[in-house]
Every structure is written in C-alpha cells, then in structure tokens.
Amino acid sequence: MNSVLLSGEEVDGQGIVILQGRRFDHLSRVLKVVPEQIIRVGIIDGGRGLGTVKEINDQQVRLKIDITDPPLPTHPVIPIIALPRPKMLRRIFRQCAEYGVEEIHLINSYRVEKSFWQTPLLHPEKIRSALLEGLERSGATHLPRVQLHQRFKPFVEDELAALRGSKPIWVAHPSGTITLPTDMTAPNLICVGPEGGFIPFEVELLVAQGAQPAHLGSRILSVDTAVACVLARNLPG
C-alpha cells in the first residue's frame, strides 16, 4: 500500500479521518507508523496529498489530511477484454487501476467458458476490492468503471457504436498487418481476446464496426500479459 485511499465521506470538516480495519492493520502492523509520521493519501475519484498521524492505538489511527495535488492523469485506452479465467481476473483489475484506466468492459467470446461468468470475483464488492488494491499500489485515485457484457454479438452490433463515438477501435490480434500504435493521447478502444484469441467470425464482426486489427509483436501472449502490454505502450505521465 503506497497510498491510503479515503472516501470523501470519511473526512470531517477539519480534515480528520479515523481508520480501522484493513487500512489500520496495514498502517500499524506493516508500516508501523508513529505519531506525527507523514504518509501519502488520496481521495477516491479526487485529489492526492499527505496525512499526518495524530494518534494511534491498538484499534484505530487518526489522521489529519491535507489534499494539495490533483489526481494522476487517466489512461487514453479503454480496454474491452474477453472475460479471462478467474485466476487472471483479479490481476487484470489491479493492472488496469494501476495504469489509470477510466473504464473496463468485459465481454463474452466463443472461447470464454460459460463458468467464468459465475466467478465470485465478478461481484461488485470483489471488483472494487481489486481495483482499490491497484490504486493503493500506484498512488492513483480514479476508480475505474467496470461493465459486463455477456453476449458478444449484441454488444458489438448494438452497444459498441455508442461506446465508440468518434474514438478509434483496435483489435489486438496476430492477423493485424500493423503494430499497435504507441502514441495514443486521445481515448482509443482496444479489444483483447481470450486465450486462443477471437475466432475469425468475431474479428470480422469487430472489423465491420470499424475496428482495425493490430498485432503486439511476434510472440503469443497470455491475456493478462497482453492487457499489460497494451496499457504500457501508451502510459500517461
């Protein structure tokens, strides 16, 4: 935890917040903070700053916070990811939050097993927990929005156009004749397929909606590695 995240409702009018539970445990047992120690803090979907430990006991810690800095810049890429196997899902949520992604769309695909949609990791509280872990590691504060789309064709034909607007759409796929660009500054949609990739019909459907296939190199990457690669190519400052 490189930054303690707070909700605006936790902070009183004098800038005081009292922490218990997981965050208190980390501050007391891992960081072993003492009175007057300074730590980094952030407001979820808000600014960043510093917190001063004013009091700590065996149950809680009281901080005086001072928010002075704006949020870190968000990422220009909006990832559209075929739902990965559960063991990768939490890691992908954390990665997206660390990179500063604004929204994540999880979609179905022919090669996505139906059982993946039943994982408890898709419960809202589990998603939020994984995203917060990523924010705490990176010092960012923007909590990504996550949307689930369990039917591939209706999503592509009925929802993708509205989501796209005027934004370019890319499909990370070995059939691409160009390399995925690394100079994106405006929002772009990038589709990442499941293990084994999108089937030809799915690629054709995406292309019909204006998507352009682009490869990530000559290596075949796992889904979580591909997502990290896509985001790292256009990392904001």
Secondary structure, 3 states (H helix, E strand, C coil): CCCEEECHHHCCCCCEEEECHHHHHHHHHHCCCCCCCEEEEEECCCCEEEEEEEEECCCCEEEEEEEEECCCCCCCEEEEEECCCHHHHHHHHHHHHHHCCCEEEEECCCCCCHHHHHCHHHCHHHHHHHHHHHHHHHCCCCCCEEEEECCHHHHHHHHHHHHHCCCCEEEECCCCCCECCCCCCCCEEEEECCCCCCCHHHHHHHHHCCEEEEECCCCCCCHHHHHHHHHHCCCCC
